Amino acid sequence: MTDFSPTRTAALERLSAFLPKAGSTYAKRRNYDLGPDRHTEGVSTLSPYLRHRLITEAEVLEAVLARHSLKSAEKFVQEVYWRTYWKGWLEMRPGVWTAYRADLQRQLDRLKSEGGLRRMWQDACEGETGIEPFDFWAKELAQTGYLHNHARMWFASIWVFTLGLPWSLGADFFMRHLQDGDPASNTLSWRWVSGLQTKGKTYMAASSNISKYTEGRFGGIHGLAQEPRIPEAPADPERMPIPLTQPVSKGLPTALLVHSDDLALGDVLKSAPQVLGAGVLTDVGHRSPLAIAPHVQEFATAAINDALNRWSDRLAEQTFLSPDAVADWATGLGAQQIVTPYAPVGPVADDLARIETALRSKGITLARVRKDYDSAAWPHATHGFFRFKEKIPALLGALRGLTTV
């Protein structure tokens, strides 16, 4: 079964095991979902580690390209940059995230009053729809916290077009159960399948495609929708510039705020060599209005502890905090500045915005330290991925020196 030990050591071991397959093997086998005990035969399964940055995109790309030519590893390199592209696209359109969260709340309110919708949603979440592969994937996700990417696409298509369920409830189901649940990748991928991301372009699950790429693991697959019914949604907001960051002020009494979006703390601690203490944001529960699966909470908490242990010589005092407690904690330390890794659009960024308001009232600044890798790539996510990928060779050329852990 897919099993993820939430440590940087485990991430590096998994990367090392995958490297021989990152070239032609990945290109040939990446679309095959062979079941939870065989995922590593075709894909890297690095996503939970990348999502929390126990290992960074720059590290992975440098390791792969030290072993393979760009031509050989092109498919894998592009998949890494898809994650980066989604973040940049949403960073320039934060209103899409806000609209998703608002629609999710509306759909959750509907579940309280519409018994038929509630039963269909519960059957889908529990894997009791009668559609064999869909039910298998629902249970696999609930049990393991992971799904093959191709299975995620099939699952989302069946959820939206065959079962007729709201896409935002499906995106939330993933966010509650995926150990690699990423606000940008998850939200925008569900929008893409549903025909909302690239207007009018949908992804339709087909029985023949599922049978081929699962190598016949499931029996006859019947009843899948043949024509898409694209959900209604508001127009996308206008694109905004990538936000500027507050620079770190040298010489101010400084505290560190750690969160689960980016546990590669090296660049943050380089910018603030001496900190009064480390606050740890308990942010995982904010990924959904509903309860988060225990394995998601446990993975993120253990990943945070792994990062704190690796930097224990610099972070003697560590305090776990709710967002509302951060300002008083910083005041008690005598901090005039908090430094924190930059959080892309999502629940952690929402928390940091609230925290910044509270800190400002106490005369304390919040400096978000964004990785050079992100600052270099995100501004190119202006349109579709195919325009973005034209920039990949230049972005790869600038990778050296951007690896911070």
C-alpha positions in Angstrom: 0.0 0.0 0.0 1.1 3.6 -0.5 2.7 4.6 2.7 4.2 8.0 3.4 6.6 8.5 6.3 6.4 12.3 7.0 10.2 13.1 7.1 12.7 14.7 4.9 14.8 11.5 5.0 11.9 9.5 3.6 11.4 12.1 0.9 15.0 11.9 -0.2 14.9 8.1 -0.1 11.8 8.1 -2.3 13.4 10.6 -4.7 16.5 8.4 -4.9 14.4 5.3 -5.7 12.5 7.1 -8.4 15.4 8.7 -10.2 16.2 5.8 -12.5 12.6 5.8 -13.7 12.2 9.6 -14.2 13.0 9.5 -17.9 11.5 7.1 -20.5 9.9 4.8 -17.9 7.9 7.7 -16.4 6.9 8.9 -19.9 5.6 5.4 -20.8 4.0 4.4 -17.5 2.8 7.6 -15.8 -0.8 7.3 -16.9 -1.3 3.7 -15.6 -3.1 3.4 -12.2 -2.0 -0.1 -11.2 -3.5 0.0 -7.7 -2.4 1.3 -4.3 0.4 -1.3 -3.9 2.0 -0.5 -7.3 1.9 3.3 -7.7 5.7 3.6 -7.5 6.1 1.5 -10.6 5.0 4.4 -12.8 5.0 7.7 -10.8 7.2 9.3 -8.1 4.6 9.6 -5.3 6.7 12.6 -4.1 3.6 14.9 -4.0 3.0 14.8 -0.2 6.6 15.9 0.4 6.5 18.6 -2.3 3.2 19.9 -1.0 4.7 20.6 2.4 8.2 21.2 1.0 10.0 18.6 3.0 11.7 18.4 -0.3 11.6 21.3 -2.8 10.8 21.4 -6.5 14.2 22.8 -7.3 15.9 19.9 -5.5 13.8 17.4 -7.4 14.4 19.0 -10.8 18.2 19.3 -10.2 18.4 15.6 -9.1 16.4 14.4 -12.2 18.4 16.5 -14.6 21.7 15.3 -13.1 20.6 11.8 -14.1 18.6 12.4 -17.4 18.6 14.8 -20.3 15.8 17.3 -20.4 14.5 15.5 -23.5 14.3 12.2 -21.7 12.8 13.6 -18.6 10.6 16.2 -20.2 7.3 14.7 -19.1 8.3 14.5 -15.5 9.8 18.0 -15.5 6.5 19.3 -17.0 4.6 17.7 -14.2 6.7 19.4 -11.6 6.1 22.7 -13.3 2.3 22.1 -13.5 2.3 22.4 -9.7 4.2 25.6 -10.0 2.0 26.9 -12.8 -1.2 26.3 -10.8 0.2 28.3 -7.9 1.3 31.2 -10.0 -2.1 31.2 -11.9 -4.0 31.4 -8.6 -1.6 33.9 -7.1 -2.6 36.3 -9.8 -6.3 35.5 -9.4 -7.0 35.1 -5.7 -10.7 35.8 -6.3 -11.1 32.3 -7.8 -10.1 30.8 -4.5 -12.5 33.1 -2.7 -15.3 32.1 -5.1 -14.6 28.4 -4.5 -14.8 28.8 -0.8 -18.0 30.7 -1.1 -19.6 28.2 -3.4 -18.5 25.3 -1.1 -20.3 26.9 1.8 -23.4 27.3 -0.4 -23.3 23.6 -1.4 -22.7 22.5 2.3 -25.8 24.6 3.2 -27.7 22.7 0.5 -26.7 19.4 2.1 -28.5 20.4 5.3 -31.9 21.0 3.5 -31.8 18.7 0.4 -32.0 15.1 1.5 -31.5 13.6 -2.0 -28.4 15.6 -2.6 -27.1 14.7 0.8 -27.6 11.0 0.2 -25.9 11.1 -3.2 -22.9 13.1 -1.7 -22.6 10.6 1.2 -22.7 7.6 -1.2 -20.0 9.2 -3.3 -17.8 10.0 -0.3 -18.2 6.5 1.1 -17.7 4.7 -2.2 -21.3 3.3 -2.4 -22.4 4.5 -5.8 -22.3 1.2 -7.6 -19.7 2.5 -10.1 -16.9 0.0 -9.3 -13.7 2.0 -10.1 -15.2 5.2 -8.6 -16.1 3.4 -5.4 -12.7 1.8 -5.2 -10.9 5.2 -5.5 -13.2 6.8 -2.9 -12.2 4.1 -0.4 -8.6 4.1 -1.4 -8.4 7.8 -0.9 -10.1 7.6 2.5 -7.8 4.8 3.6 -4.4 5.9 2.2 -4.6 9.7 1.6 -3.4 9.2 -2.0 -4.7 8.7 -5.5 -2.9 8.3 -8.8 -3.3 11.5 -10.8 -5.2 9.8 -13.7 -7.6 8.3 -11.1 -8.2 11.8 -9.7 -9.2 13.0 -13.2 -11.6 10.0 -13.8 -13.0 10.4 -10.3 -13.7 14.1 -10.7 -15.3 13.6 -14.1 -17.6 10.9 -12.8 -18.4 13.0 -9.7 -19.4 16.0 -11.8 -20.9 14.6 -15.0 -22.2 11.1 -14.2 -23.3 11.7 -10.6 -24.2 15.4 -11.2 -22.7 16.5 -7.9 -21.3 20.0 -7.3 -17.6 20.2 -8.2 -16.8 22.3 -5.1 -18.0 19.4 -2.9 -15.7 17.1 -4.8 -12.7 19.4 -4.4 -13.5 19.6 -0.7 -13.6 15.8 -0.4 -10.1 15.7 -1.9 -8.8 18.4 0.4 -10.1 16.6 3.4 -8.4 13.3 2.5 -5.4 14.0 0.3 -2.0 14.1 2.1 -0.9 16.2 -0.8 -4.0 18.3 -0.9 -2.8 21.6 -2.4 -5.2 24.6 -2.7 -4.1 25.6 -6.2 -3.5 22.2 -7.8 -6.7 20.8 -6.3 -9.1 23.7 -6.9 -7.9 24.4 -10.4 -7.7 20.8 -11.5 -11.4 20.3 -10.5 -12.3 23.4 -12.4 -10.4 22.1 -15.4 -12.2 18.8 -15.4 -15.5 20.6 -15.0 -15.0 22.9 -17.9 -14.5 26.1 -15.9 -10.7 26.6 -16.0 -10.3 26.5 -19.8 -13.8 27.6 -20.8 -15.8 24.9 -22.4 -13.0 22.3 -22.3 -13.9 19.4 -20.1 -12.4 16.0 -19.2 -14.8 13.1 -19.7 -14.0 9.7 -18.1 -14.5 6.9 -20.6 -14.9 3.2 -19.8 -12.4 2.2 -22.5 -9.8 4.7 -21.2 -10.2 3.5 -17.6 -10.0 -0.2 -18.6 -6.8 0.5 -20.7 -4.9 2.5 -18.0 -5.9 0.3 -15.1 -5.0 -2.8 -17.1 -8.5 -4.3 -16.7 -8.5 -4.2 -12.9 -12.2 -3.5 -12.9 -15.0 -5.4 -14.5 -17.5 -3.9 -16.9 -17.8 -0.2 -16.4 -21.2 1.1 -17.4 -23.3 4.2 -17.1 -20.7 6.9 -17.4 -21.9 10.2 -18.8 -21.3 10.7 -22.5 -21.9 14.4 -22.8 -20.7 17.1 -20.3 -23.0 19.4 -18.5 -20.7 22.3 -17.6 -21.6 23.9 -14.2 -22.5 27.5 -13.9 -19.8 29.8 -12.4 -19.0 33.5 -12.2 -16.5 34.9 -14.7 -12.9 34.8 -13.6 -11.6 38.0 -12.0 -9.0 40.1 -13.9 -5.4 39.0 -13.5 -3.4 40.9 -10.8 0.3 41.3 -10.4 2.1 38.8 -8.1 2.0 40.4 -4.7 5.0 42.2 -3.3 6.6 40.9 -0.1 7.5 42.8 3.0 11.3 42.8 3.3 13.0 41.5 6.5 14.3 44.3 8.6 17.8 43.7 10.0 18.3 44.4 13.7 14.7 44.1 14.8 13.8 41.6 17.6 12.4 38.8 15.4 10.3 35.7 15.8 9.7 32.9 13.3 6.3 31.6 12.4 6.3 28.1 10.9 3.4 26.7 8.8 2.7 23.5 6.8 2.8 25.1 3.4 6.6 25.5 3.3 8.8 23.6 5.7 12.1 24.3 3.8 13.1 26.9 6.4 16.7 27.5 5.3 16.1 30.7 3.4 13.9 32.1 6.1 16.4 31.5 8.8 19.2 32.9 6.6 17.2 36.1 6.4 16.8 36.2 10.2 19.9 34.4 11.7 18.7 34.9 15.3 15.1 34.5 16.4 13.6 34.8 19.8 11.4 31.8 19.3 9.4 29.8 16.8 5.6 29.8 16.7 4.0 26.9 14.8 0.7 27.7 13.1 -1.9 24.9 13.6 -3.4 25.4 10.1 -4.4 22.0 8.8 -8.0 22.1 10.1 -8.6 25.3 8.0 -8.3 23.3 4.7 -12.1 22.6 4.9 -15.1 23.6 6.9 -15.6 19.9 7.5 -13.5 17.5 9.6 -10.1 16.8 8.1 -9.1 13.1 7.8 -6.8 12.0 10.7 -4.1 10.9 8.4 -3.9 14.3 6.8 -3.6 16.0 10.2 -1.1 13.5 11.4 1.1 13.8 8.3 1.3 17.6 8.4 1.9 17.7 12.2 4.7 15.1 11.9 6.2 16.9 8.9 6.3 20.1 10.9 8.0 18.3 13.8 10.5 16.9 11.5 11.4 20.3 10.2 11.6 21.7 13.8 13.9 18.8 14.8 16.2 19.5 11.9 16.6 23.1 12.9 16.4 22.5 16.7 19.8 24.2 17.3 18.3 27.4 16.0 14.8 27.1 17.4 15.1 26.3 21.1 11.7 27.7 22.0 8.8 26.3 20.0 5.1 27.1 20.6 2.1 25.7 18.7 -0.5 28.5 18.1 -3.9 29.2 16.7 -4.0 32.2 14.3 -5.8 34.3 17.0 -3.0 33.6 19.5 0.0 34.7 17.3 -0.1 38.5 18.1 -0.1 38.0 21.9 2.6 35.4 21.6 4.8 37.7 19.6 4.2 40.5 22.1 5.1 38.3 25.0 8.4 37.5 23.3 9.2 41.1 22.7 9.2 40.7 19.0 8.9 43.7 16.7 8.9 41.5 13.6 7.8 38.0 12.5 9.3 36.2 9.6 7.5 33.4 7.9 7.7 31.4 4.7 5.5 32.8 2.0 2.2 31.0 1.8 0.5 30.8 -1.7 -3.2 31.6 -2.0 -5.1 29.2 0.2 -6.1 28.6 3.9 -2.6 29.4 5.3 -2.4 32.7 3.3 -5.9 33.5 4.6 -4.7 32.9 8.2 -1.6 35.1 7.6 -3.7 37.9 6.4 -5.8 37.9 9.6 -2.6 37.5 11.7 -1.0 40.5 9.9 -3.9 42.7 10.8 -3.7 41.7 14.5 0.1 42.2 14.5 -0.2 45.7 12.9 -2.4 46.8 15.7 0.5 46.0 18.1 3.2 47.6 16.0 4.7 44.3 14.8 5.5 43.6 11.1 5.0 40.4 9.2 7.7 39.6 6.6 6.9 36.8 4.2 10.0 35.2 2.6 9.2 33.9 -0.8 11.5 31.4 -2.5 13.4 32.6 -5.6 12.1 29.6 -7.5 8.5 30.8 -7.0 9.3 34.4 -7.8 11.0 33.4 -11.0 8.2 31.1 -12.3 4.9 32.5 -11.0 4.8 35.7 -13.2 4.8 33.5 -16.3 1.4 31.8 -15.4 -0.5 34.5 -17.2 -2.4 32.3 -19.6 -2.6 28.5 -20.2 0.1 26.0 -19.3 1.3 25.6 -22.9 2.4 29.2 -23.0 4.0 28.8 -19.6 6.0 25.7 -20.6 7.8 27.6 -23.2 9.6 29.3 -20.3 10.7 26.0 -18.7 14.2 25.8 -20.3 15.0 29.3 -19.1 13.6 28.6 -15.7 15.7 25.5 -15.5 18.8 27.4 -16.5 18.3 29.6 -13.5 17.8 26.8 -11.0 21.4 26.6 -9.7 21.5 28.2 -6.4 17.8 28.2 -5.8 17.7 25.0 -3.7 16.9 25.9 -0.1 15.8 23.3 2.4 
